[in-house]
Every structure is written in structure tokens, then in C-alpha cells.
Amino acid sequence: MQTLEVEINTEYIPLNDLLKIAGVVDSGGAGKALVASGVVMVDGVQELRKTNKIRPGMAVNVDGQVLIKVTAAAE
């Protein structure tokens, strides 16, 4: 499984944007389609909300192949 770490400097990032920033998809629209397909898990629970707020400390798993860990940017 590929593990990626994405650092954000905001309180949260919408799930579809996180997938785009992490390079899992090419666009936010493709991220929305991926989430709608049911293969995205957030902290071990299937997530179907395309713009779910992902905060530092949360982990996103895509189809058991990619794990994205979200961290807060250093001040």
C-alpha cells in the first residue's frame, strides 16, 4: 500500500480536493466521482460525502491501495 502525507495549513480540506492534491485523481470532479463510487474510506469508515471536511490527524484510504495521512502545517 502506498502511503502519502499531505500537510494542510487550514482547519480542514474537502475530501475531493484532498484526493486531487495528493495526486490520486487529476481534478476535483474526478475526486467527486471516486468518492461516489464507494471506494474511499475515512478513518476506516466508507465515505460518500464528496466534500467531507478532512482535518489533520485523519486518514483516508482509497480502494485499499493508497493511504493519505493529513497533518497540520508547522506554524
C-alpha positions, 0 to 999 in steps of 0.5 A, spaced: 500 500 500 502 506 498 502 511 503 502 519 502 502 525 507 499 531 505 500 537 510 494 542 510 495 549 513 487 550 514 482 547 519 480 542 514 480 540 506 474 537 502 475 530 501 475 531 493 480 536 493 484 532 498 484 526 493 486 531 487 492 534 491 495 528 493 495 526 486 490 520 486 485 523 481 487 529 476 481 534 478 476 535 483 470 532 479 474 526 478 475 526 486 467 527 486 466 521 482 471 516 486 468 518 492 461 516 489 463 510 487 464 507 494 471 506 494 474 511 499 474 510 506 475 515 512 478 513 518 476 506 516 469 508 515 466 508 507 465 515 505 460 518 500 460 525 502 464 528 496 466 534 500 467 531 507 471 536 511 478 532 512 482 535 518 489 533 520 490 527 524 485 523 519 486 518 514 483 516 508 484 510 504 482 509 497 480 502 494 485 499 499 491 501 495 493 508 497 493 511 504 493 519 505 495 521 512 493 529 513 497 533 518 497 540 520 502 545 517 508 547 522 506 554 524 
